[in-house]
Amino acid sequence: MLALRTVSPSRLTHRPPRWLFLPALVALGDQLFYGYSLGISVAVFLAALAATVPLANQVQRDARSLGMALALLVLGLLPLVEDTGWLAILFGIGGLLAFAVIVTGGLAPGWGATLNAMRCMLIAGPFQIVFDAAVGLTNSVGAVRRWRVGAVVGWILPVVLTGLFAALFVSANPLIDAWLKRIPSLSLYPNVALGRVFAWTLLAALAWPFVALRLRHRARKAPAVLQTAPQVARDPTIVRRCLVLFNLLFAVQSGLDILYLWGGLSLPEGLTYAAYAHRGAYPLVATALLAAAFVLIAMSPGGAGEHSPKIRRLVYLWIAQNVLLVVSAALRLDLYVAVYSMTLVRAAAFVWMGLVAVGLLLIVARIALRRSNRWLVAANGLVLLVVLYGCAFANFSALVSNFNIAQSRELGGTGEAFDLPYAMSLGPNAVRAVDRYLPHAFGQDLTIAAQWRAAQVEHARRGGNWRGWSFRAQRLRHYLERQPFAPVDVSPMFNAPDIR
């Protein structure tokens, strides 16, 4: 399996050009990030780290490995081109790690070994420079001790005297002083801030694992995922009783949901649908997760359900009720959103509920196909990866704000129920929703919304540095250039937009 190699002094003799990559990467990171907002600069820096890997390390000559590594790198960087969110940054780092591991180690050890090496680089990589520097310093001191004292003095004295004369010439000759100040790297040193030094240190720690990448192949037994059932799960009587009681209890809950949520039966006095929905949405999902854990234990190899048809049927019935439970939880949340509008957290909850439902269906597939629990974990991981990758491209701020304005107009007819402060808190991506709201706004809300929109237009006109560019921001800028004015006459309210 691929893993980070333990640093040893005998292995730490790097080629001199390898060390030269580090200051170049630190200088690039400084120019891309320090004092600027994040944007396409993140993708540029990660691409530079990826280009450093084959230049500073020995790579595999396998065309399949190289093609797969490049494909994963491109897939990881694509979300960063769309927008620089935390999810996009995580995918970018993941694509870079996969590229580095596969390019240097190949695909022969298998995906499990590749993922393990990526995990080791992610956790231990930033600290690698500390150990490497310590071992390198130890080797350098040992080498110095072997030099003759006369040879050391013979080099130190000329260097010190030359530096002294150079300093005198700089102070005495304004032309030399002016030439030196024109060099950007030298002009920074007199006014280097402590924060900038910290940023350089951080960049060096992040870049060094890709400059001096060390991996090794070694066989390691993969960790078992419920490979053996616990003692209690081997008793068919206990498991059967649990499943019967669980099915009866879940049937009561599902019956109440069918009556009140699906059938439209009136709730008891004093209880609203919103309160009923809010109290049950998240606990029901937690219940489904606990149920899934029990099924994994009961149906694990050696468990009572492995060879019992009755227990298998009870498990299928219980999973079906759990799927219904998750659907009911989603309906509860939908009812709550209908009253209190959509938020980013509630949108994430819908995605989470969908993942839980798919996970339950995968449990059914695992039992029916007689797959291992390791297969189930891998399948769930793949589904999670695909969903999160899609979420990295989704503009949730725009989706939530547009949903809320559409819903408010359906409920009130003119958008009175639209939560303007929350929409503005979502940032510039809510501009289109605010534009749909402005024709129906009045009073202070109209003034605030119009001023906020004018500020977004002014910010788009100023543009900004290319480092903060993203495809999503570019699309918004084009929209504001085509629609520079609010879709309502607000000139009597203020003469100049307040863009502070």
CORZI-V590288 format. One record per helix or strand of 3 or more residues. SS is the DSSP state (H for helix, E for strand). FROM is the first residue (numbers start at 1). LEN is the number of residues. If there is no record, write none. Layout:
ss & from & len
SS & FROM & LEN
SS & FROM & LEN
//
This chain:
ss & from & len
E & 2 & 3
H & 9 & 3
H & 16 & 18
H & 40 & 17
H & 63 & 20
H & 86 & 20
H & 111 & 36
H & 149 & 24
H & 174 & 8
H & 184 & 6
H & 194 & 18
E & 215 & 3
H & 232 & 3
H & 236 & 27
H & 273 & 26
H & 304 & 3
H & 309 & 32
H & 344 & 25
H & 373 & 21
H & 396 & 17
H & 420 & 6
H & 428 & 11
H & 443 & 20
H & 466 & 3
H & 471 & 12
//
